[in-house]
Amino acid sequence: MNAIRDRVAAAQEDDLPEIARQQSSYFSNPWGLSRLQKDLEDERFIVRVLHVDAAFVGHYLARCVVDELELLSLVVCDEHRRRGFGLRLMTDLFAVARDREVTAVFLEVRNGNTEARQLYQKHGFHQVGKREAYYSDGEDAILMRYIVEPASGVRPI
């Protein structure tokens, strides 16, 4: 039996065209290639990719500001969904947040994206607000927050 080998790692320049393709496939306001190239060079931005064996399965984009992290997007390709890869990306996100001494992770998700909302809630995110008519089509955005437990178990004062 062959073991599945998955790896989440910092995106490299040659990952960016696939990330841009995924962004265009899944979002109405996607990150384009030039924006991704700029963000890859900015230390505030976190661009991580998930490879399983030879397949490019998904990615996430986040931005770190002081002690907070904003999850900008998280994608698992359709053909790889419901196999734990969303959790794999989120687990990596939480590890990166702890490494950067982040206290909370925030995100906005479409009100109608029940699959994503359920995934986030299942893994510790809680709704903390709503932005009415946030998206260009008039759909509301649900604001969610995850409190990051520090690796040491003790928060700095």
N, C-alpha and C positions, 0 to 999 in steps of 0.2 A: 504494500500500500504506500503510495506516495504522499508525503506530508505537504500540506500547502505552506508555502513560505510567503509571509507578508512582511512588508517593511514600510514604515512611515518615516519619511526623511524630509529635510529641507529641500525645497524645489531648486532645481538647477536651471540654467538658461535653456537647455534643450527640452525641459518639461513644459515651458511656457506655451508653445503652440497647442498642446493638448489641453492645458488648463483653459486657455482662451476658447477652444472648441467646446469644452464642457460648459463653460460659462454661457456661451451663446446658445447652447442646447437647452439649458435649464433656467435661465433668468431673462426677464424682459429688459433689464438694464445691466448687461454683462460687463465684466472687466475685460477690456480689450488687450491685445498683445503689448502695445506701447505702455499702457498703464501698468500691466504686470511687470514689464521690464523695469520701470521706474520704481515700483514698490519692492521689487526684489533687492534693490540697492539701498533701501531705506530701513534702518535698523528697527524702526517702530513697527514695521510690517512683518507678519509671519505668514509665509507661504509654504505649506507642507503638502506632500503628495503620498498617496498610498499605492504601492505596487504589490500585486499578488502574483508570484512567479513572474512571468514576463508581461502580465497585463497591467495597464494603468487603470486602476479601479476608481480612484476619487482623489479629492483634495479639499483643503480648507484654506481660507484667507482670514486673517485676523489682524487687528491693529492694537498695539499696546500703548497706553497713555498713562504715565505715572504708575499708579498701582491698580489700574483697571485694564481689562482686555475686552475688546469688542469683536465678536465673531461676525465677520462680514458675509461669509458664505461657506457652506459645506455641501459637497456634492459626492454622492455615490452613484455611479452609472446604473441605469435601469437594470441591466443584465446581471448586476452584482448585488442588488438590494435584497434585504431580508436574509442576509447571511452573516450579520454581525459586523460588517465593515463600517457602518455609521458609528457604532460603539467604538470600534478600533480607532477611528479618527478622533472621536471625542475624548477617549482616554489619553491619546497623545496631546490633544489640546490642553487637558487638565494638567498633564505633566509639564508642558511648556509654561503654563501659567504659574505653577509652583516654582519652577526654576527661575522665573522672572520676578518672583515674590509679589505676584498679583493677588489682590484680595477678593476680586469678583470678576466674573465673566458676564457680559451683557450681549444680547442679540435681539433682533427684530425678525419676526416671522409672519408671513401672511396668515390672516385669520383663517382662511380656508385651507391652509396646508396642514390638515389634521395629522398626516403621517409624520411630518417633521415635528409638530407640536408634541405629539405623543412620545416621540423619541427623546426630545429634550426633557419633558416632564419625567419620564421614566428614569432619567439619569441625573436628576437633581435640580433642574431648572424650575423656577417658579415664576408665574406671571406677576409682573410688578406695575404694569400699565398698558395703555392702548393708545395708539396714534390713529385717530379717525381719518379715513380717506387718505391715508399716507401714500399709497401707491398710485401710479398714473391712471389706473383703471378704477380708482375710487375705493379699492379694498382697504380695510383696516390692517394695521400692523399691530401684533401683540408683542409687547416688550417683556423679555424674560431675563432673569438673573440667576446665576449659580455662585454660591459662596465658596471660595477656594480655601480649603484647609491647608495651612502651611505644612511643609515637609517636616518641620521640627515639632509641630503641634502647638507652637507658641507664636503669637503674633507680635511683631515689634511694636513698641509704644510710639 
